[in-house]
């Protein structure tokens, strides 16, 4: 495995990781992410990334074990058969950007090319003043597990509109779910929030 971080300057950085398979002489998985967050204005965040996995492992539902060879779910001819189920090719784009004083847009789009589906798409806005902060986010997402042993039950995904209110100085937060998916989904979000207080 190789992990590489490169800082072009104080605002731009590049992160990547690669896992080499010596048996097949190829990379088994990897990711690359460009991240922009100006040091003098951490409220601006832009991320563009790509990740992939070319594993040759698969879950054998008849024996209940993982096996080497193939990456398909099920067997050909089975109605639940999915070719290359365990392979991943995904892009991820996210942004938090001030548009006028006190107002920012928030967006993320994560797409899986191998299965031709959007894994997460969200967009919304944030209002921030001296005493409180409000976020309203429209979000679509699919709950998935990269190493799931069972066929996903909800391929259509979920949709929700989320509201978060933060009372500054009181520690009051209404809408913790918003905090959770922004923190996990947008690199630089936590640094932005920590800088704000």
N, CA and C atoms as a LAMMPS dump frame, in Angstrom:
ITEM: TIMESTEP
0
ITEM: NUMBER OF ATOMS
591
ITEM: BOX BOUNDS ff ff ff
-5.0000000000000000e+02 5.0000000000000000e+02
-5.0000000000000000e+02 5.0000000000000000e+02
-5.0000000000000000e+02 5.0000000000000000e+02
ITEM: ATOMS id mol type element x y z
1 1 1 N 0.85 -1.188 0
2 1 2 C 0 0 0
3 1 3 C 0.888 1.242 0
4 2 1 N 0.409 2.255 -0.69
5 2 2 C 1.124 3.519 -0.778
6 2 3 C 0.13 4.639 -0.514
7 3 1 N 0.475 5.526 0.394
8 3 2 C -0.332 6.715 0.669
9 3 3 C 0.534 7.914 0.346
10 4 1 N -0.037 8.847 -0.411
11 4 2 C 0.736 10.003 -0.862
12 4 3 C -0.074 11.272 -0.637
13 5 1 N 0.501 12.239 0.038
14 5 2 C -0.112 13.548 0.252
15 5 3 C 0.853 14.604 -0.258
16 6 1 N 0.353 15.499 -1.08
17 6 2 C 1.197 16.552 -1.62
18 6 3 C 0.492 17.892 -1.452
19 7 1 N 1.182 18.844 -0.867
20 7 2 C 0.652 20.19 -0.687
21 7 3 C 1.274 21.09 -1.751
22 8 1 N 0.465 21.526 -2.715
23 8 2 C 0.955 22.434 -3.75
24 8 3 C 1.316 23.784 -3.132
25 9 1 N 0.47 24.233 -2.227
26 9 2 C 0.693 25.45 -1.446
27 9 3 C -0.225 25.351 -0.229
28 10 1 N -0.465 26.432 0.448
29 10 2 C -1.294 26.379 1.662
30 10 3 C -2.777 26.187 1.364
31 11 1 N -3.164 26.352 0.103
32 11 2 C -4.579 26.265 -0.263
33 11 3 C -4.949 24.962 -0.971
34 12 1 N -4.035 24.41 -1.753
35 12 2 C -4.293 23.226 -2.573
36 12 3 C -3.513 22.028 -2.054
37 13 1 N -4.205 20.856 -2.056
38 13 2 C -3.48 19.633 -1.728
39 13 3 C -4.047 18.463 -2.531
40 14 1 N -3.238 17.431 -2.627
41 14 2 C -3.591 16.223 -3.361
42 14 3 C -3.337 15.034 -2.454
43 15 1 N -4.325 14.167 -2.304
44 15 2 C -4.195 12.958 -1.491
45 15 3 C -4.463 11.752 -2.386
46 16 1 N -3.688 10.706 -2.21
47 16 2 C -3.942 9.486 -2.971
48 16 3 C -3.483 8.275 -2.178
49 17 1 N -4.044 7.136 -2.533
50 17 2 C -3.585 5.87 -1.976
51 17 3 C -3.775 4.785 -3.028
52 18 1 N -2.847 3.84 -3.027
53 18 2 C -2.888 2.734 -3.975
54 18 3 C -2.508 1.454 -3.254
55 19 1 N -3.204 0.373 -3.578
56 19 2 C -2.896 -0.941 -3.032
57 19 3 C -2.444 -1.837 -4.18
58 20 1 N -1.205 -2.283 -4.123
59 20 2 C -0.594 -3.07 -5.189
60 20 3 C -0.772 -4.557 -4.912
61 21 1 N -1.128 -5.315 -5.936
62 21 2 C -1.243 -6.767 -5.836
63 21 3 C -0.038 -7.382 -6.547
64 22 1 N 0.93 -7.917 -5.796
65 22 2 C 2.127 -8.455 -6.435
66 22 3 C 1.853 -9.689 -7.303
67 23 1 N 0.776 -10.414 -7.013
68 23 2 C 0.464 -11.607 -7.806
69 23 3 C -0.012 -11.249 -9.21
70 24 1 N -0.858 -10.23 -9.314
71 24 2 C -1.388 -9.849 -10.629
72 24 3 C -0.605 -8.701 -11.26
73 25 1 N 0.358 -8.151 -10.515
74 25 2 C 1.171 -7.019 -10.991
75 25 3 C 0.296 -5.836 -11.407
76 26 1 N -0.682 -5.527 -10.576
77 26 2 C -1.575 -4.392 -10.86
78 26 3 C -2.069 -3.8 -9.546
79 27 1 N -2.629 -2.609 -9.635
80 27 2 C -3.205 -2.011 -8.433
81 27 3 C -4.568 -2.63 -8.188
82 28 1 N -4.797 -3.017 -6.951
83 28 2 C -6.067 -3.627 -6.58
84 28 3 C -7.109 -2.55 -6.3
85 29 1 N -6.675 -1.46 -5.671
86 29 2 C -7.606 -0.368 -5.378
87 29 3 C -6.807 0.914 -5.213
88 30 1 N -7.505 2.014 -5.313
89 30 2 C -6.835 3.29 -5.139
90 30 3 C -7.814 4.438 -5.136
91 31 1 N -7.301 5.592 -4.781
92 31 2 C -8.125 6.797 -4.796
93 31 3 C -7.22 8.002 -4.985
94 32 1 N -7.811 9.056 -5.498
95 32 2 C -7.098 10.322 -5.675
96 32 3 C -8.089 11.444 -5.407
97 33 1 N -7.648 12.476 -4.68
98 33 2 C -8.536 13.581 -4.319
99 33 3 C -7.771 14.897 -4.367
100 34 1 N -8.324 15.849 -5.115
101 34 2 C -7.831 17.225 -5.08
102 34 3 C -8.704 17.987 -4.096
103 35 1 N -8.068 18.77 -3.238
104 35 2 C -8.792 19.504 -2.195
105 35 3 C -8.32 20.952 -2.206
106 36 1 N -9.283 21.869 -2.252
107 36 2 C -8.979 23.3 -2.208
108 36 3 C -9.696 23.905 -1.012
109 37 1 N -8.937 24.553 -0.142
110 37 2 C -9.487 25.263 1.01
111 37 3 C -8.48 26.339 1.402
112 38 1 N -8.731 27.591 1.001
113 38 2 C -7.76 28.655 1.272
114 38 3 C -7.501 28.82 2.766
115 39 1 N -6.25 28.955 3.114
116 39 2 C -5.885 29.136 4.516
117 39 3 C -6.481 30.419 5.083
118 40 1 N -6.534 31.481 4.269
119 40 2 C -7.059 32.756 4.759
120 40 3 C -8.586 32.841 4.692
121 41 1 N -9.258 31.847 4.093
122 41 2 C -10.72 31.812 4.063
123 41 3 C -11.188 30.358 4.003
124 42 1 N -11.169 29.642 5.147
125 42 2 C -11.536 28.223 5.146
126 42 3 C -13.015 27.964 4.867
127 43 1 N -13.819 29.028 4.704
128 43 2 C -15.225 28.839 4.352
129 43 3 C -15.392 28.342 2.923
130 44 1 N -14.352 28.464 2.104
131 44 2 C -14.382 27.981 0.721
132 44 3 C -13.778 26.581 0.681
133 45 1 N -14.569 25.619 0.208
134 45 2 C -14.116 24.234 0.139
135 45 3 C -14.532 23.651 -1.208
136 46 1 N -13.579 23.047 -1.922
137 46 2 C -13.879 22.332 -3.164
138 46 3 C -13.088 21.029 -3.153
139 47 1 N -13.759 19.923 -3.478
140 47 2 C -13.122 18.614 -3.55
141 47 3 C -13.493 17.934 -4.862
142 48 1 N -12.536 17.272 -5.474
143 48 2 C -12.781 16.463 -6.661
144 48 3 C -11.95 15.2 -6.524
145 49 1 N -12.63 14.047 -6.528
146 49 2 C -11.911 12.809 -6.298
147 49 3 C -12.43 11.654 -7.125
148 50 1 N -11.644 10.58 -7.131
149 50 2 C -11.974 9.354 -7.851
150 50 3 C -11.431 8.188 -7.044
151 51 1 N -12.208 7.108 -6.968
152 51 2 C -11.716 5.909 -6.308
153 51 3 C -12.161 4.683 -7.086
154 52 1 N -11.371 3.63 -6.982
155 52 2 C -11.697 2.399 -7.687
156 52 3 C -11.222 1.2 -6.88
157 53 1 N -11.823 0.068 -7.173
158 53 2 C -11.399 -1.204 -6.581
159 53 3 C -11.604 -2.275 -7.64
160 54 1 N -10.554 -3.032 -7.925
161 54 2 C -10.613 -4.107 -8.915
162 54 3 C -10.38 -5.45 -8.253
163 55 1 N -10.978 -5.665 -7.111
164 55 2 C -10.762 -6.909 -6.38
165 55 3 C -11.227 -8.111 -7.185
166 56 1 N -10.539 -9.201 -6.971
167 56 2 C -10.947 -10.462 -7.573
168 56 3 C -11.486 -11.384 -6.489
169 57 1 N -12.124 -10.787 -5.483
170 57 2 C -12.754 -11.59 -4.441
171 57 3 C -14.26 -11.489 -4.612
172 58 1 N -14.953 -12.494 -4.137
173 58 2 C -16.411 -12.495 -4.22
174 58 3 C -16.953 -13.318 -3.065
175 59 1 N -18.172 -13.003 -2.67
176 59 2 C -18.83 -13.747 -1.609
177 59 3 C -19.616 -14.89 -2.232
178 60 1 N -19.345 -16.114 -1.786
179 60 2 C -20.059 -17.291 -2.27
180 60 3 C -21.209 -17.563 -1.316
181 61 1 N -22.431 -17.261 -1.765
182 61 2 C -23.59 -17.401 -0.879
183 61 3 C -23.909 -18.861 -0.583
184 62 1 N -23.45 -19.794 -1.415
185 62 2 C -23.73 -21.206 -1.149
186 62 3 C -22.887 -21.737 0
187 63 1 N -21.631 -21.257 0.12
188 63 2 C -20.768 -21.721 1.21
189 63 3 C -20.678 -20.716 2.35
190 64 1 N -21.093 -19.466 2.091
191 64 2 C -21.026 -18.434 3.118
192 64 3 C -19.623 -17.922 3.362
193 65 1 N -18.76 -18.051 2.36
194 65 2 C -17.374 -17.616 2.518
195 65 3 C -16.974 -16.703 1.365
196 66 1 N -15.879 -15.968 1.592
197 66 2 C -15.281 -15.148 0.537
198 66 3 C -14.311 -16.024 -0.228
199 67 1 N -14.251 -15.857 -1.551
200 67 2 C -13.325 -16.646 -2.359
201 67 3 C -12.577 -15.734 -3.319
202 68 1 N -11.411 -16.167 -3.724
203 68 2 C -10.619 -15.433 -4.705
204 68 3 C -11.049 -15.891 -6.088
205 69 1 N -11.167 -14.925 -6.984
206 69 2 C -11.566 -15.25 -8.351
207 69 3 C -12.962 -14.746 -8.624
208 70 1 N -13.075 -13.867 -9.568
209 70 2 C -14.387 -13.316 -9.908
210 70 3 C -14.758 -12.197 -8.97
211 71 1 N -15.627 -11.359 -9.417
212 71 2 C -16.113 -10.265 -8.591
213 71 3 C -17.599 -10.091 -8.783
214 72 1 N -18.254 -11.167 -9.214
215 72 2 C -19.68 -11.098 -9.515
216 72 3 C -20.502 -11.482 -8.292
217 73 1 N -21.749 -11.008 -8.271
218 73 2 C -22.681 -11.402 -7.218
219 73 3 C -23.588 -12.469 -7.801
220 74 1 N -23.64 -13.621 -7.174
221 74 2 C -24.482 -14.702 -7.668
222 74 3 C -23.825 -15.441 -8.82
223 75 1 N -24.64 -16.201 -9.535
224 75 2 C -24.147 -16.967 -10.675
225 75 3 C -24.899 -16.547 -11.928
226 76 1 N -24.227 -16.597 -13.094
227 76 2 C -24.915 -16.22 -14.336
228 76 3 C -26.191 -17.028 -14.526
229 77 1 N -27.238 -16.359 -14.964
230 77 2 C -28.539 -16.998 -15.14
231 77 3 C -29.466 -16.793 -13.954
232 78 1 N -28.895 -16.56 -12.787
233 78 2 C -29.69 -16.28 -11.587
234 78 3 C -30.303 -14.888 -11.734
235 79 1 N -31.583 -14.698 -11.365
236 79 2 C -32.197 -13.368 -11.524
237 79 3 C -31.515 -12.269 -10.704
238 80 1 N -30.826 -12.618 -9.631
239 80 2 C -30.133 -11.623 -8.81
240 80 3 C -28.667 -11.446 -9.202
241 81 1 N -28.233 -12.064 -10.291
242 81 2 C -26.836 -11.997 -10.72
243 81 3 C -26.458 -10.57 -11.11
244 82 1 N -25.312 -10.102 -10.586
245 82 2 C -24.775 -8.786 -10.942
246 82 3 C -23.3 -8.967 -11.282
247 83 1 N -22.944 -8.664 -12.521
248 83 2 C -21.546 -8.778 -12.96
249 83 3 C -20.708 -7.678 -12.305
250 84 1 N -19.501 -8.03 -11.895
251 84 2 C -18.55 -7.091 -11.29
252 84 3 C -19.142 -6.34 -10.099
253 85 1 N -19.938 -7.027 -9.295
254 85 2 C -20.628 -6.393 -8.171
255 85 3 C -19.659 -5.756 -7.182
256 86 1 N -18.501 -6.371 -6.968
257 86 2 C -17.572 -5.884 -5.952
258 86 3 C -16.551 -4.891 -6.502
259 87 1 N -16.638 -4.574 -7.787
260 87 2 C -15.728 -3.588 -8.364
261 87 3 C -16.326 -2.196 -8.198
262 88 1 N -15.447 -1.223 -8.036
263 88 2 C -15.895 0.155 -7.799
264 88 3 C -15.156 1.091 -8.745
265 89 1 N -15.898 2.018 -9.334
266 89 2 C -15.338 3.154 -10.067
267 89 3 C -16.241 4.335 -9.739
268 90 1 N -15.786 5.224 -8.89
269 90 2 C -16.646 6.308 -8.407
270 90 3 C -15.938 7.652 -8.482
271 91 1 N -16.711 8.675 -8.798
272 91 2 C -16.182 10.033 -8.652
273 91 3 C -16.939 10.705 -7.513
274 92 1 N -16.321 11.718 -6.956
275 92 2 C -16.899 12.438 -5.829
276 92 3 C -16.557 13.917 -5.99
277 93 1 N -17.572 14.744 -6.047
278 93 2 C -17.379 16.19 -6.146
279 93 3 C -18.175 16.841 -5.03
280 94 1 N -17.549 17.761 -4.298
281 94 2 C -18.265 18.479 -3.244
282 94 3 C -17.756 19.909 -3.169
283 95 1 N -18.641 20.787 -2.707
284 95 2 C -18.295 22.203 -2.627
285 95 3 C -19.098 22.871 -1.513
286 96 1 N -18.462 23.772 -0.811
287 96 2 C -19.123 24.735 0.076
288 96 3 C -18.538 26.076 -0.336
289 97 1 N -19.388 26.996 -0.764
290 97 2 C -18.863 28.236 -1.33
291 97 3 C -19.728 29.423 -0.939
292 98 1 N -19.123 30.465 -0.361
293 98 2 C -19.876 31.686 -0.05
294 98 3 C -20.304 32.377 -1.353
295 99 1 N -21.585 32.771 -1.42
296 99 2 C -22.054 33.463 -2.627
297 99 3 C -22.275 34.95 -2.373
298 100 1 N -22.742 35.292 -1.212
299 100 2 C -22.853 36.683 -0.754
300 100 3 C -22.577 36.652 0.742
301 101 1 N -22.316 37.794 1.371
302 101 2 C -22.062 37.759 2.817
303 101 3 C -23.178 37.018 3.562
304 102 1 N -22.783 36.1 4.407
305 102 2 C -23.632 35.299 5.28
306 102 3 C -24.323 34.129 4.578
307 103 1 N -24.27 34.012 3.269
308 103 2 C -24.928 32.924 2.545
309 103 3 C -23.893 32.086 1.789
310 104 1 N -24.04 30.763 1.892
311 104 2 C -23.162 29.836 1.166
312 104 3 C -24 28.728 0.541
313 105 1 N -23.504 28.177 -0.574
314 105 2 C -24.119 26.991 -1.163
315 105 3 C -23.322 25.777 -0.705
316 106 1 N -24.025 24.653 -0.583
317 106 2 C -23.422 23.388 -0.182
318 106 3 C -23.901 22.343 -1.179
319 107 1 N -22.982 21.548 -1.746
320 107 2 C -23.383 20.522 -2.706
321 107 3 C -22.395 19.366 -2.691
322 108 1 N -22.914 18.185 -3.042
323 108 2 C -22.069 17.002 -3.217
324 108 3 C -22.72 16.092 -4.242
325 109 1 N -21.883 15.459 -5.075
326 109 2 C -22.364 14.45 -6.013
327 109 3 C -21.36 13.316 -6.048
328 110 1 N -21.816 12.116 -5.716
329 110 2 C -20.984 10.917 -5.75
330 110 3 C -21.656 9.924 -6.688
331 111 1 N -20.933 9.505 -7.735
332 111 2 C -21.508 8.647 -8.768
333 111 3 C -20.679 7.381 -8.921
334 112 1 N -21.363 6.241 -9.073
335 112 2 C -20.726 4.946 -9.273
336 112 3 C -20.861 4.57 -10.747
337 113 1 N -19.748 4.597 -11.486
338 113 2 C -19.772 4.293 -12.922
339 113 3 C -19.968 2.809 -13.187
340 114 1 N -19.489 1.959 -12.305
341 114 2 C -19.6 0.524 -12.524
342 114 3 C -21.056 0.072 -12.526
343 115 1 N -21.871 0.663 -11.67
344 115 2 C -23.293 0.302 -11.59
345 115 3 C -24.177 1.387 -12.192
346 116 1 N -23.566 2.451 -12.731
347 116 2 C -24.268 3.568 -13.366
348 116 3 C -25.392 4.115 -12.484
349 117 1 N -25.01 4.571 -11.305
350 117 2 C -26.001 5.121 -10.377
351 117 3 C -25.367 6.211 -9.519
352 118 1 N -26.19 7.129 -9.095
353 118 2 C -25.765 8.157 -8.152
354 118 3 C -25.877 7.582 -6.753
355 119 1 N -24.791 7.63 -6.003
356 119 2 C -24.798 7.135 -4.63
357 119 3 C -25.265 8.203 -3.654
358 120 1 N -24.894 9.46 -3.94
359 120 2 C -25.363 10.563 -3.102
360 120 3 C -25.348 11.845 -3.92
361 121 1 N -26.409 12.605 -3.782
362 121 2 C -26.485 13.936 -4.389
363 121 3 C -27.183 14.825 -3.376
364 122 1 N -26.578 15.957 -3.088
365 122 2 C -27.215 16.886 -2.16
366 122 3 C -26.899 18.31 -2.576
367 123 1 N -27.808 19.176 -2.243
368 123 2 C -27.617 20.587 -2.515
369 123 3 C -28.432 21.395 -1.534
370 124 1 N -27.918 22.528 -1.165
371 124 2 C -28.643 23.359 -0.222
372 124 3 C -27.905 24.649 0.035
373 125 1 N -28.338 25.302 1.092
374 125 2 C -27.715 26.579 1.427
375 125 3 C -27.513 26.683 2.925
376 126 1 N -26.684 27.651 3.285
377 126 2 C -26.391 27.927 4.684
378 126 3 C -26.475 29.431 4.904
379 127 1 N -27.133 29.811 5.987
380 127 2 C -27.147 31.203 6.422
381 127 3 C -26.391 31.252 7.743
382 128 1 N -25.448 32.187 7.865
383 128 2 C -24.595 32.255 9.048
384 128 3 C -24.471 33.707 9.495
385 129 1 N -24.877 33.989 10.745
386 129 2 C -24.651 35.335 11.29
387 129 3 C -23.926 35.204 12.626
388 130 1 N -23.875 36.257 13.391
389 130 2 C -23.075 36.255 14.618
390 130 3 C -23.601 35.299 15.683
391 131 1 N -24.902 35.051 15.713
392 131 2 C -25.495 34.315 16.831
393 131 3 C -26.005 32.921 16.473
394 132 1 N -26.333 32.688 15.234
395 132 2 C -26.89 31.396 14.85
396 132 3 C -26.576 31.086 13.388
397 133 1 N -26.784 29.819 13.06
398 133 2 C -26.522 29.326 11.711
399 133 3 C -27.676 28.413 11.317
400 134 1 N -28.086 28.492 10.062
401 134 2 C -29.18 27.66 9.554
402 134 3 C -28.72 26.987 8.27
403 135 1 N -28.983 25.687 8.159
404 135 2 C -28.691 24.948 6.926
405 135 3 C -29.953 24.222 6.484
406 136 1 N -30.223 24.278 5.195
407 136 2 C -31.331 23.54 4.598
408 136 3 C -30.748 22.754 3.429
409 137 1 N -30.851 21.417 3.494
410 137 2 C -30.214 20.536 2.512
411 137 3 C -31.249 19.579 1.933
412 138 1 N -31.264 19.456 0.61
413 138 2 C -32.059 18.457 -0.096
414 138 3 C -31.088 17.34 -0.471
415 139 1 N -31.377 16.107 -0.019
416 139 2 C -30.399 15.022 -0.178
417 139 3 C -31.043 13.758 -0.726
418 140 1 N -30.354 13.126 -1.681
419 140 2 C -30.686 11.789 -2.183
420 140 3 C -29.484 10.902 -1.882
421 141 1 N -29.712 9.679 -1.404
422 141 2 C -28.596 8.794 -1.093
423 141 3 C -29.035 7.342 -1.143
424 142 1 N -28.056 6.48 -1.357
425 142 2 C -28.255 5.037 -1.297
426 142 3 C -27.39 4.526 -0.158
427 143 1 N -28.003 3.833 0.788
428 143 2 C -27.233 3.189 1.849
429 143 3 C -26.627 1.924 1.258
430 144 1 N -25.323 1.836 1.259
431 144 2 C -24.666 0.667 0.688
432 144 3 C -23.436 0.326 1.508
433 145 1 N -23.026 -0.905 1.367
434 145 2 C -21.821 -1.399 2.02
435 145 3 C -20.954 -2.002 0.924
436 146 1 N -19.742 -1.483 0.763
437 146 2 C -18.859 -1.978 -0.295
438 146 3 C -18.642 -3.48 -0.224
439 147 1 N -18.67 -4.044 0.966
440 147 2 C -18.392 -5.464 1.13
441 147 3 C -19.637 -6.24 1.539
442 148 1 N -20.792 -5.749 1.171
443 148 2 C -22.041 -6.399 1.549
444 148 3 C -22.097 -7.821 1.006
445 149 1 N -22.616 -8.716 1.818
446 149 2 C -22.77 -10.104 1.396
447 149 3 C -24.17 -10.367 0.867
448 150 1 N -25.031 -9.384 0.961
449 150 2 C -26.404 -9.551 0.499
450 150 3 C -26.72 -8.487 -0.543
451 151 1 N -27.628 -8.817 -1.42
452 151 2 C -28.058 -7.873 -2.438
453 151 3 C -28.758 -6.701 -1.765
454 152 1 N -28.415 -5.463 -2.116
455 152 2 C -29.075 -4.312 -1.5
456 152 3 C -30.584 -4.362 -1.705
457 153 1 N -31.32 -4.051 -0.665
458 153 2 C -32.775 -4.103 -0.732
459 153 3 C -33.371 -2.85 -1.348
460 154 1 N -32.692 -1.723 -1.209
461 154 2 C -33.26 -0.468 -1.683
462 154 3 C -32.342 0.168 -2.718
463 155 1 N -32.43 -0.305 -3.959
464 155 2 C -31.603 0.249 -5.028
465 155 3 C -32.08 1.635 -5.446
466 156 1 N -33.321 1.982 -5.131
467 156 2 C -33.848 3.289 -5.521
468 156 3 C -33.311 4.41 -4.646
469 157 1 N -32.859 4.093 -3.471
470 157 2 C -32.306 5.115 -2.594
471 157 3 C -33.369 5.826 -1.776
472 158 1 N -32.917 6.75 -0.989
473 158 2 C -33.779 7.532 -0.11
474 158 3 C -33.644 9.003 -0.455
475 159 1 N -34.63 9.761 -0.045
476 159 2 C -34.637 11.196 -0.309
477 159 3 C -35.107 11.893 0.959
478 160 1 N -34.491 13.019 1.27
479 160 2 C -34.909 13.766 2.447
480 160 3 C -34.528 15.225 2.347
481 161 1 N -35.271 16.039 3.05
482 161 2 C -34.958 17.456 3.191
483 161 3 C -34.606 17.661 4.657
484 162 1 N -33.421 18.205 4.903
485 162 2 C -32.886 18.297 6.255
486 162 3 C -32.682 19.753 6.65
487 163 1 N -33.03 20.047 7.889
488 163 2 C -32.87 21.385 8.449
489 163 3 C -31.976 21.286 9.677
490 164 1 N -31.014 22.192 9.771
491 164 2 C -30.146 22.248 10.946
492 164 3 C -30.081 23.684 11.434
493 165 1 N -30.214 23.852 12.744
494 165 2 C -30.093 25.162 13.384
495 165 3 C -29.013 25.05 14.455
496 166 1 N -28.034 25.944 14.392
497 166 2 C -26.941 25.969 15.367
498 166 3 C -27.021 27.29 16.116
499 167 1 N -27.127 27.214 17.447
500 167 2 C -27.114 28.407 18.293
501 167 3 C -25.693 28.583 18.806
502 168 1 N -24.994 29.541 18.279
503 168 2 C -23.575 29.728 18.6
504 168 3 C -23.396 30.165 20.052
505 169 1 N -22.386 29.626 20.679
506 169 2 C -22.07 29.99 22.048
507 169 3 C -22.856 29.208 23.078
508 170 1 N -23.966 28.59 22.674
509 170 2 C -24.775 27.81 23.605
510 170 3 C -24.565 26.313 23.412
511 171 1 N -23.879 25.96 22.336
512 171 2 C -23.655 24.544 22.058
513 171 3 C -24.896 23.856 21.552
514 172 1 N -25.929 24.618 21.256
515 172 2 C -27.177 24.018 20.814
516 172 3 C -27.167 23.707 19.335
517 173 1 N -27.489 22.466 19.01
518 173 2 C -27.587 22.056 17.614
519 173 3 C -28.881 21.283 17.442
520 174 1 N -29.707 21.713 16.514
521 174 2 C -30.897 20.973 16.123
522 174 3 C -30.629 20.477 14.717
523 175 1 N -30.678 19.167 14.508
524 175 2 C -30.408 18.604 13.195
525 175 3 C -29.031 17.981 13.103
526 176 1 N -28.7 17.11 14.078
527 176 2 C -27.371 16.492 14.104
528 176 3 C -27.099 15.595 12.906
529 177 1 N -28.155 15.059 12.274
530 177 2 C -27.945 14.206 11.103
531 177 3 C -27.275 14.995 9.982
532 178 1 N -27.638 16.256 9.823
533 178 2 C -27.004 17.107 8.816
534 178 3 C -25.513 17.215 9.108
535 179 1 N -25.178 17.469 10.349
536 179 2 C -23.775 17.574 10.767
537 179 3 C -23.021 16.299 10.419
538 180 1 N -23.642 15.165 10.655
539 180 2 C -23.003 13.877 10.417
540 180 3 C -22.702 13.649 8.938
541 181 1 N -23.69 13.822 8.046
542 181 2 C -23.405 13.516 6.642
543 181 3 C -22.558 14.585 5.968
544 182 1 N -22.569 15.818 6.447
545 182 2 C -21.651 16.822 5.9
546 182 3 C -20.213 16.526 6.332
547 183 1 N -20.039 16.149 7.586
548 183 2 C -18.711 15.843 8.113
549 183 3 C -18.103 14.629 7.407
550 184 1 N -18.915 13.602 7.172
551 184 2 C -18.42 12.391 6.526
552 184 3 C -18.277 12.544 5.017
553 185 1 N -19.079 13.403 4.406
554 185 2 C -19.114 13.483 2.954
555 185 3 C -18.288 14.578 2.317
556 186 1 N -17.945 15.637 3.056
557 186 2 C -17.227 16.762 2.461
558 186 3 C -15.915 16.985 3.21
559 187 1 N -14.818 16.605 2.554
560 187 2 C -13.498 16.82 3.15
561 187 3 C -13.287 18.317 3.331
562 188 1 N -12.882 18.728 4.516
563 188 2 C -12.667 20.138 4.818
564 188 3 C -13.812 20.766 5.586
565 189 1 N -14.938 20.059 5.668
566 189 2 C -16.088 20.598 6.402
567 189 3 C -15.743 20.799 7.878
568 190 1 N -15.115 19.8 8.498
569 190 2 C -14.803 19.886 9.934
570 190 3 C -13.835 21.035 10.197
571 191 1 N -12.798 21.188 9.359
572 191 2 C -11.849 22.287 9.533
573 191 3 C -12.565 23.628 9.417
574 192 1 N -13.501 23.715 8.49
575 192 2 C -14.286 24.941 8.291
576 192 3 C -15.086 25.265 9.549
577 193 1 N -15.729 24.269 10.119
578 193 2 C -16.542 24.48 11.315
579 193 3 C -15.679 24.829 12.521
580 194 1 N -14.549 24.153 12.666
581 194 2 C -13.661 24.43 13.797
582 194 3 C -13.101 25.848 13.727
583 195 1 N -12.859 26.336 12.529
584 195 2 C -12.329 27.688 12.331
585 195 3 C -13.38 28.752 12.663
586 196 1 N -14.651 28.391 12.536
587 196 2 C -15.731 29.366 12.709
588 196 3 C -15.932 29.769 14.166
589 197 1 N -15.441 28.958 15.107
590 197 2 C -15.703 29.266 16.517
591 197 3 C -14.468 29.675 17.249
